[in-house]
Amino acid sequence: MTKKPLWLIAAVGGGGLVGLPLLFVILAPALMLIGGLALHQTSDPPPFPDSPAFSDQWINLSTHVVTANQLYTTIPNSVWISVVQALSNGAVLANQTHGHGLFASYNPALTGHPLTDFNSAVPKLAAAWAAHRYKSHSLAQFASTRDQPPASFIDTVKQDIITLSTTPMVAAWPVTGWQNGQWHYPSGTRTKTWVLAIGSAPVGQPVAVPWKPPTCTWIHGKQVCTPNDIAVSMVSPPTSMTIQSDGYNGPMLSSLLPSGSAVPAWPHAEVFGADVIVNAQHPVTITAHWPTFSVSVTLPSSTGFTIGGGGGTLPPSYSPASVRAAVTQWWPDILQASHHTGVPPAWIAGEMLEESGGNPGAVANLANPFGGALGLMQLEPQTAQSLPGWYPGARENPQVNLTLGAELLADNYRTFHSWRLASAAYYGGAGAVEDAGVSPGMSWSAGQSLLANVVPDPQAGNSLSLAQYANTVYAYAQAAAQDEHLSGPLASS
């Protein structure tokens, strides 16, 4: 089985923002109690590109509301942000063509009150989410409770979920006026204006979400169904943002912190801001920081705001504190798979650790999670269907996923009589091992040199040679055997 990269997010661009008002007015003390500044606009701003970047400012509020409603683990926050983006472009004072407030409500009293707006919408979307297996149906039910939702609502939400789940992004824009449908910078002056920015990055391993019923066809008298699912991740805003400008280089203020109370933000929104000079003669660079990488954008731009994405490769955030943590979690299921197939339990554990790190939700293809390698043993659809224990949906069951992977290892071992050669075949396929010159019954010491420079399917992102992969599985197996106090050396494997 060709191993796929579990989590690769390369530098990309794209995305957009939504409208901001012209004037910022401090409202009554009662409103101040719920935090932030309310914004009022005296004219319509220029249109913003259709992207979830601007709606990232509602990540923290969505987390607060759904946690208070005990729904945090039910619906990933990227779904909430995508719904907000599709219905209002994330603007509290949204274009009223599609209802009022962030969620296109029928109730005009919700406009300008995002906390109340979220509290009103959350139970309805949660109920719709729970009512249907296929989440496009859930969104259709929720849309029926909205005031004139866009015709493209479901497709837009899907695309924005995929974007958020795969793409780090940053949005930045100036708080200035606009003239004739264009953003207006105070060109040629040293007048300061607030620059606001926000962003998001996917965190953790994605979760496979059934989107539509599977597409089924008949092949050689057998019905073969392809799931129509998407991989959905949680997202996190930047931990900090900095700005480089003419006259100030340093951190931007967060609207959610007391030190950032002057940042002109919507109530309960999180944006980062800095009051700086920005125009064609005095450009600025804004950098968003996450624990392991950063993303930068610049202003001014031809549209008045700027969107940036990428910033490098994000490694999987799932990392057991130790081999024991992952092995202990799955050890009863590993023992069952070992009993069923005869594969040493430590070797099953080693294969699992190398393939998924012990994460049952690991997927190789974020846009089509069920179309590629999946689960603890990272089994691809065609490979899984060829194994004795397969049945529709078997890969999604962690225990059965372990058993199917063990069945593949056992089959490879019957061919090569070496567990490391069996794992090399698991990684690249038995054909790749044989094409390298390894014959059935050859010892590992003899076969290792033949596999040392063979990297299977490198265009899919594989970088380990067949020998490196097998030795990594062996090292994990040794560690698992030591942790579980298993007797018997694996050196000859």
C-alpha positions as CSV (number, residue, x, y, z in Angstrom):
1,M,0.0,0.0,0.0
2,T,1.4,3.4,-1.0
3,K,1.7,5.6,2.0
4,K,0.2,9.1,1.6
5,P,1.1,12.2,3.5
6,L,-1.4,12.7,6.2
7,W,-1.3,16.4,6.5
8,L,0.3,18.7,4.0
9,I,-0.8,22.3,3.6
10,A,1.4,24.1,1.1
11,A,1.6,27.9,0.6
12,V,-1.5,29.0,-1.3
13,G,-3.3,32.3,-2.0
14,G,-6.9,33.2,-2.2
15,G,-9.8,34.3,-0.2
16,G,-11.4,37.6,0.7
17,L,-13.2,39.9,3.1
18,V,-16.5,41.5,3.7
19,G,-17.7,45.0,4.3
20,L,-16.7,47.2,7.2
21,P,-18.4,50.5,8.2
22,L,-17.1,54.0,7.8
23,L,-17.6,55.4,11.2
24,F,-17.0,53.9,14.6
25,V,-19.2,55.0,17.4
26,I,-18.9,54.0,21.0
27,L,-22.3,52.8,22.1
28,A,-24.0,52.9,25.5
29,P,-22.4,51.4,28.5
30,A,-24.8,48.6,28.5
31,L,-23.4,47.4,25.2
32,M,-19.9,47.9,26.4
33,L,-20.6,45.3,29.1
34,I,-20.7,42.6,26.4
35,G,-17.4,43.8,25.0
36,G,-16.1,45.5,21.9
37,L,-17.1,48.5,19.9
38,A,-20.2,48.6,17.7
39,L,-19.7,49.9,14.2
40,H,-22.0,52.0,12.1
41,Q,-21.8,52.7,8.4
42,T,-23.0,55.7,6.5
43,S,-22.7,54.2,3.1
44,D,-22.1,50.9,1.5
45,P,-18.5,49.7,1.3
46,P,-17.0,48.2,-1.9
47,P,-17.8,44.5,-2.4
48,F,-15.5,42.0,-0.8
49,P,-14.3,38.8,-2.4
50,D,-16.2,35.7,-1.4
51,S,-13.9,33.9,1.1
52,P,-14.1,32.8,4.7
53,A,-11.0,34.9,5.6
54,F,-12.9,37.8,7.0
55,S,-15.3,35.5,8.9
56,D,-12.4,34.1,10.9
57,Q,-13.0,37.0,13.3
58,W,-15.9,34.9,14.7
59,I,-13.9,31.8,15.6
60,N,-13.6,32.7,19.3
61,L,-17.2,33.7,19.6
62,S,-18.4,30.4,17.9
63,T,-16.1,28.5,20.3
64,H,-17.6,30.3,23.3
65,V,-21.2,29.8,22.3
66,V,-21.1,26.2,21.2
67,T,-19.1,25.2,24.3
68,A,-21.7,26.9,26.5
69,N,-24.3,24.8,24.6
70,Q,-22.1,21.6,25.0
71,L,-21.8,21.3,21.2
72,Y,-18.1,21.9,20.8
73,T,-17.2,18.4,19.7
74,T,-20.3,17.9,17.7
75,I,-19.7,20.5,14.9
76,P,-16.2,21.7,14.0
77,N,-15.8,25.4,14.2
78,S,-14.9,25.6,10.6
79,V,-18.5,24.7,9.8
80,W,-19.8,27.6,11.8
81,I,-17.4,30.0,10.2
82,S,-18.4,28.7,6.7
83,V,-22.1,29.1,7.4
84,V,-21.6,32.7,8.6
85,Q,-19.5,33.5,5.5
86,A,-22.1,32.1,3.2
87,L,-25.0,33.9,4.8
88,S,-23.5,37.3,5.6
89,N,-19.8,37.4,4.6
90,G,-19.1,37.8,8.3
91,A,-20.5,41.3,8.6
92,V,-22.7,42.2,11.6
93,L,-24.4,45.0,9.6
94,A,-24.7,42.8,6.6
95,N,-26.4,43.5,3.3
96,Q,-30.0,42.8,4.1
97,T,-30.7,41.0,0.8
98,H,-30.2,37.8,2.7
99,G,-31.8,38.5,6.1
100,H,-30.5,40.2,9.2
101,G,-27.2,39.7,11.1
102,L,-24.6,37.0,10.7
103,F,-27.0,34.2,10.1
104,A,-29.6,35.9,7.8
105,S,-32.3,35.9,10.4
106,Y,-35.8,37.0,9.9
107,N,-35.4,39.1,13.1
108,P,-34.0,42.6,12.5
109,A,-33.3,43.0,16.2
110,L,-30.4,40.6,15.8
111,T,-28.5,42.9,13.5
112,G,-25.5,44.3,15.4
113,H,-25.8,41.8,18.2
114,P,-23.5,38.9,17.3
115,L,-23.7,37.1,20.7
116,T,-27.5,37.0,20.6
117,D,-27.3,36.1,17.0
118,F,-25.1,33.1,17.6
119,N,-27.2,32.0,20.6
120,S,-30.3,32.1,18.4
121,A,-28.7,30.2,15.5
122,V,-26.7,27.6,17.3
123,P,-29.6,25.4,18.5
124,K,-31.2,25.4,15.1
125,L,-28.0,24.4,13.2
126,A,-27.1,21.8,15.9
127,A,-30.6,20.2,15.6
128,A,-30.3,20.1,11.8
129,W,-26.8,18.6,12.0
130,A,-27.9,15.8,14.3
131,A,-31.1,15.1,12.2
132,H,-29.3,13.9,9.1
133,R,-26.4,11.6,8.3
134,Y,-25.6,13.6,5.2
135,K,-24.7,17.1,6.2
136,S,-25.8,18.7,2.9
137,H,-29.3,17.7,4.1
138,S,-28.6,19.3,7.5
139,L,-27.6,22.5,5.8
140,A,-30.7,22.4,3.6
141,Q,-32.9,22.1,6.8
142,F,-31.0,25.0,8.4
143,A,-31.3,27.1,5.3
144,S,-35.1,26.7,5.4
145,T,-35.1,28.6,8.7
146,R,-33.2,31.6,7.2
147,D,-34.4,34.7,5.4
148,Q,-33.7,34.4,1.7
149,P,-30.4,32.4,1.9
150,P,-28.3,32.4,-1.3
151,A,-29.2,29.8,-3.8
152,S,-25.6,28.6,-3.7
153,F,-25.6,28.3,0.1
154,I,-24.8,24.6,0.5
155,D,-22.1,24.5,-2.2
156,T,-20.5,27.7,-0.8
157,V,-20.4,26.3,2.7
158,K,-18.8,23.0,1.5
159,Q,-16.1,24.9,-0.4
160,D,-15.4,27.2,2.5
161,I,-15.1,24.2,4.9
162,I,-12.6,22.6,2.6
163,T,-10.7,25.9,2.3
164,L,-10.6,26.5,6.0
165,S,-9.6,22.8,6.7
166,T,-6.7,22.9,4.3
167,T,-5.4,26.5,4.1
168,P,-3.8,28.8,6.6
169,M,-4.9,32.3,5.7
170,V,-4.6,35.9,6.8
171,A,-6.8,38.9,5.9
172,A,-5.9,42.5,6.4
173,W,-7.7,45.8,5.6
174,P,-7.6,49.5,6.5
175,V,-10.3,51.3,8.5
176,T,-10.6,54.2,6.0
177,G,-13.4,55.6,3.9
178,W,-14.3,54.6,0.4
179,Q,-15.0,56.7,-2.6
180,N,-16.9,55.6,-5.7
181,G,-16.9,52.0,-4.7
182,Q,-13.1,51.9,-4.0
183,W,-11.1,51.9,-0.8
184,H,-9.5,55.2,-0.2
185,Y,-6.0,55.6,1.4
186,P,-4.8,59.0,2.6
187,S,-2.2,59.1,-0.1
188,G,0.8,61.3,0.2
189,T,0.2,62.1,3.9
190,R,1.4,60.8,7.2
191,T,-2.1,60.5,8.5
192,K,-2.6,57.3,10.6
193,T,-5.4,54.8,10.2
194,W,-6.3,51.6,11.9
195,V,-5.1,48.5,10.0
196,L,-7.1,45.4,11.1
197,A,-6.2,41.8,10.4
198,I,-7.3,38.2,11.3
199,G,-6.7,34.7,10.1
200,S,-7.0,31.0,10.7
201,A,-5.1,27.8,10.3
202,P,-6.4,24.2,10.5
203,V,-5.4,22.3,13.7
204,G,-5.5,18.6,14.6
205,Q,-6.4,15.7,12.3
206,P,-9.4,16.2,10.0
207,V,-12.7,14.3,10.6
208,A,-14.4,12.6,7.7
209,V,-17.9,14.0,7.3
210,P,-20.6,12.4,5.1
211,W,-21.7,15.1,2.7
212,K,-24.1,13.5,0.3
213,P,-25.2,9.9,-0.3
214,P,-22.6,7.7,-2.0
215,T,-22.4,7.3,-5.7
216,C,-22.9,3.7,-6.7
217,T,-22.3,1.8,-9.9
218,W,-22.4,-1.8,-10.9
219,I,-19.0,-3.3,-12.0
220,H,-18.9,-7.0,-13.2
221,G,-22.1,-7.7,-11.4
222,K,-21.0,-6.1,-8.1
223,Q,-22.2,-2.8,-6.7
224,V,-19.3,-0.5,-6.0
225,C,-20.1,2.7,-4.0
226,T,-17.9,5.8,-3.7
227,P,-18.6,7.9,-0.6
228,N,-19.2,11.7,-1.2
229,D,-17.5,12.9,1.9
230,I,-15.3,15.8,2.9
231,A,-12.6,16.1,5.6
232,V,-13.3,18.8,8.2
233,S,-10.8,20.3,10.6
234,M,-11.0,22.6,13.5
235,V,-9.3,26.0,12.9
236,S,-7.4,28.3,15.2
237,P,-6.8,32.1,14.9
238,P,-3.2,33.4,15.2
239,T,-1.6,33.5,18.6
240,S,-0.3,36.9,17.8
241,M,0.2,39.3,14.9
242,T,2.9,41.9,14.2
243,I,3.2,44.8,11.8
244,Q,6.1,46.6,10.1
245,S,5.3,50.2,9.0
246,D,6.9,53.6,8.7
247,G,7.1,54.6,12.3
248,Y,6.1,51.4,14.1
249,N,7.4,47.9,14.0
250,G,5.9,45.6,16.7
251,P,2.9,43.7,17.9
252,M,-0.7,44.4,16.9
253,L,-3.3,44.7,19.6
254,S,-6.0,42.1,20.0
255,S,-9.6,43.3,20.3
256,L,-10.3,40.6,22.9
257,L,-7.7,41.9,25.4
258,P,-8.0,44.9,27.6
259,S,-4.9,46.4,26.0
260,G,-6.7,46.3,22.7
261,S,-9.9,48.1,23.8
262,A,-9.3,50.9,21.3
263,V,-9.2,48.5,18.3
264,P,-12.4,49.3,16.2
265,A,-13.9,45.8,16.2
266,W,-17.4,44.4,16.1
267,P,-18.8,43.3,19.5
268,H,-17.2,40.0,20.4
269,A,-15.1,39.8,17.3
270,E,-11.5,39.0,17.4
271,V,-9.3,41.1,15.2
272,F,-5.8,42.4,15.6
273,G,-5.2,46.1,15.0
274,A,-2.6,48.8,14.8
275,D,-2.9,52.6,14.2
276,V,-0.3,53.3,11.6
277,I,0.5,55.2,8.4
278,V,-0.5,53.2,5.4
279,N,-0.6,54.3,1.7
280,A,1.2,53.9,-1.5
281,Q,4.3,55.8,-0.2
282,H,4.2,54.0,3.2
283,P,3.3,50.3,2.7
284,V,2.9,48.0,5.7
285,T,3.6,44.2,6.2
286,I,1.3,42.3,8.6
287,T,2.5,38.9,9.9
288,A,0.3,36.3,11.6
289,H,2.0,33.9,14.0
290,W,1.1,30.4,14.9
291,P,3.3,28.1,17.1
292,T,5.2,26.5,14.2
293,F,4.9,28.9,11.3
294,S,3.8,32.4,10.1
295,V,2.0,34.0,7.2
296,S,2.6,37.6,5.9
297,V,0.5,40.0,3.8
298,T,1.0,43.6,2.7
299,L,-1.1,46.8,2.3
300,P,-2.0,48.8,0.4
301,S,-3.4,46.6,-2.5
302,S,-5.4,47.4,-5.6
303,T,-8.6,46.2,-3.8
304,G,-7.9,48.0,-0.6
305,F,-7.5,44.8,1.4
306,T,-5.3,41.8,1.1
307,I,-5.6,38.1,1.6
308,G,-2.7,35.7,2.0
309,G,-2.5,32.0,2.6
310,G,0.0,29.3,3.2
311,G,3.3,29.9,4.9
312,G,4.8,26.4,4.6
313,T,4.0,22.9,5.6
314,L,1.9,22.1,8.7
315,P,2.8,18.8,10.3
316,P,0.1,16.6,11.9
317,S,-0.6,18.1,15.3
318,Y,-1.6,14.6,16.6
319,S,1.5,13.5,18.5
320,P,1.2,11.0,21.3
321,A,3.2,11.9,24.4
322,S,4.9,8.5,24.0
323,V,4.6,5.3,22.0
324,R,3.0,3.9,25.1
325,A,0.1,6.5,24.9
326,A,-0.9,5.3,21.5
327,V,-0.2,1.6,22.0
328,T,-2.0,1.5,25.3
329,Q,-5.1,3.1,23.8
330,W,-5.4,0.5,21.1
331,W,-3.8,-2.5,22.7
332,P,-7.0,-4.6,23.3
333,D,-7.9,-4.1,19.6
334,I,-4.3,-4.9,18.5
335,L,-4.4,-8.1,20.5
336,Q,-7.7,-9.0,18.8
337,A,-6.3,-8.3,15.4
338,S,-3.2,-10.4,16.3
339,H,-5.4,-13.3,17.4
340,H,-7.3,-13.2,14.2
341,T,-4.4,-13.0,11.8
342,G,-1.3,-14.4,13.6
343,V,0.7,-11.2,13.1
344,P,2.7,-10.4,16.3
345,P,0.9,-7.6,18.2
346,A,4.0,-5.5,18.5
347,W,4.4,-5.5,14.7
348,I,0.7,-4.4,14.2
349,A,1.4,-1.6,16.7
350,G,4.6,-0.6,14.8
351,E,2.7,-0.5,11.5
352,M,-0.1,1.5,13.1
353,L,2.3,4.0,14.6
354,E,4.2,4.5,11.4
355,E,1.0,4.9,9.3
356,S,-1.2,7.1,11.5
357,G,0.5,7.7,14.9
358,G,-2.5,5.9,16.4
359,N,-5.0,8.4,15.1
360,P,-8.2,6.7,13.9
361,G,-9.3,9.8,12.0
362,A,-6.2,10.1,9.9
363,V,-6.8,10.6,6.2
364,A,-4.5,11.1,3.3
365,N,-6.8,13.1,1.0
366,L,-8.5,16.0,2.7
367,A,-10.8,16.8,-0.1
368,N,-12.0,13.2,-0.5
369,P,-11.1,11.4,2.7
370,F,-12.7,8.1,1.8
371,G,-11.1,8.1,-1.7
372,G,-7.6,7.6,-0.2
373,A,-5.8,6.0,2.7
374,L,-7.8,6.1,5.9
375,G,-7.7,5.2,9.5
376,L,-5.3,3.6,11.9
377,M,-3.6,1.5,9.2
378,Q,-4.1,3.9,6.4
379,L,-5.9,1.5,4.1
380,E,-6.8,2.5,0.6
381,P,-10.2,1.5,-0.8
382,Q,-9.1,-1.0,-3.4
383,T,-6.6,-2.6,-1.0
384,A,-9.2,-2.9,1.8
385,Q,-11.8,-4.5,-0.6
386,S,-9.3,-7.2,-1.5
387,L,-9.0,-8.4,2.1
388,P,-11.0,-11.2,3.7
389,G,-12.5,-9.0,6.5
390,W,-13.7,-6.2,4.3
391,Y,-17.3,-5.1,4.3
392,P,-18.8,-1.7,3.3
393,G,-17.8,0.8,6.0
394,A,-15.1,-1.5,7.5
395,R,-12.3,1.0,7.1
396,E,-14.2,3.5,9.3
397,N,-14.3,1.1,12.2
398,P,-10.9,1.5,14.0
399,Q,-10.8,-2.1,15.3
400,V,-11.7,-3.6,11.9
401,N,-9.2,-1.2,10.3
402,L,-6.5,-2.7,12.5
403,T,-7.6,-6.2,11.6
404,L,-7.7,-5.4,7.8
405,G,-4.1,-4.0,8.1
406,A,-3.0,-7.1,9.9
407,E,-4.6,-9.3,7.2
408,L,-2.5,-7.4,4.6
409,L,0.7,-7.8,6.7
410,A,-0.1,-11.6,7.2
411,D,-0.5,-12.0,3.4
412,N,2.7,-10.2,2.7
413,Y,4.5,-12.3,5.3
414,R,3.3,-15.5,3.7
415,T,5.0,-14.3,0.5
416,F,8.3,-12.9,1.9
417,H,8.7,-14.7,5.3
418,S,10.1,-11.5,6.9
419,W,8.1,-8.9,8.8
420,R,10.2,-6.1,7.6
421,L,9.8,-7.2,4.0
422,A,6.1,-7.6,4.7
423,S,6.0,-3.9,5.9
424,A,8.0,-2.8,2.8
425,A,5.3,-4.5,0.7
426,Y,2.6,-2.8,2.8
427,Y,4.2,0.6,2.0
428,G,5.0,0.2,-1.7
429,G,3.2,-2.9,-2.7
430,A,4.5,-6.5,-3.2
431,G,5.3,-5.7,-6.8
432,A,7.7,-2.8,-5.9
433,V,9.6,-5.1,-3.5
434,E,9.9,-7.9,-6.1
435,D,10.9,-5.4,-8.9
436,A,13.8,-4.3,-6.7
437,G,15.1,-7.8,-6.8
438,V,13.8,-9.3,-3.6
439,S,12.6,-12.8,-4.0
440,P,10.3,-14.8,-1.7
441,G,12.2,-16.3,1.2
442,M,15.1,-13.8,1.0
443,S,16.4,-12.7,4.4
444,W,16.0,-9.1,5.5
445,S,19.8,-8.6,5.6
446,A,20.0,-9.6,2.0
447,G,16.9,-7.6,0.8
448,Q,17.6,-4.4,2.7
449,S,20.3,-3.2,0.4
450,L,18.1,-3.8,-2.6
451,L,15.4,-1.6,-1.1
452,A,17.6,1.1,0.2
453,N,17.1,3.6,-2.7
454,V,13.6,2.6,-3.8
455,V,11.0,5.3,-2.9
456,P,7.5,4.3,-4.0
457,D,5.2,6.8,-5.7
458,P,7.3,9.9,-4.7
459,Q,4.8,12.2,-6.6
460,A,2.3,11.3,-3.9
461,G,4.6,12.8,-1.3
462,N,6.4,9.7,-0.2
463,S,10.0,10.4,0.8
464,L,11.1,7.2,2.7
465,S,12.7,4.4,0.8
466,L,11.2,0.9,1.3
467,A,14.1,0.0,3.6
468,Q,13.8,3.1,5.7
469,Y,10.1,2.6,6.1
470,A,10.5,-1.1,7.1
471,N,13.2,-0.2,9.6
472,T,11.0,2.6,11.1
473,V,8.2,0.1,11.6
474,Y,10.7,-2.3,13.2
475,A,11.8,0.5,15.6
476,Y,8.2,1.2,16.6
477,A,7.5,-2.5,17.0
478,Q,10.5,-2.8,19.3
479,A,9.3,0.1,21.4
480,A,5.8,-1.3,21.6
481,A,7.2,-4.7,22.7
482,Q,9.2,-3.0,25.4
483,D,6.3,-1.0,26.6
484,E,4.0,-4.0,26.8
485,H,6.8,-6.2,28.3
486,L,6.6,-8.7,25.5
487,S,9.2,-11.4,25.4
488,G,11.1,-12.6,22.3
489,P,13.5,-10.6,20.1
490,L,12.4,-9.0,16.8
491,A,15.9,-8.7,15.4
492,S,15.5,-11.4,12.8
493,S,12.2,-9.9,11.5
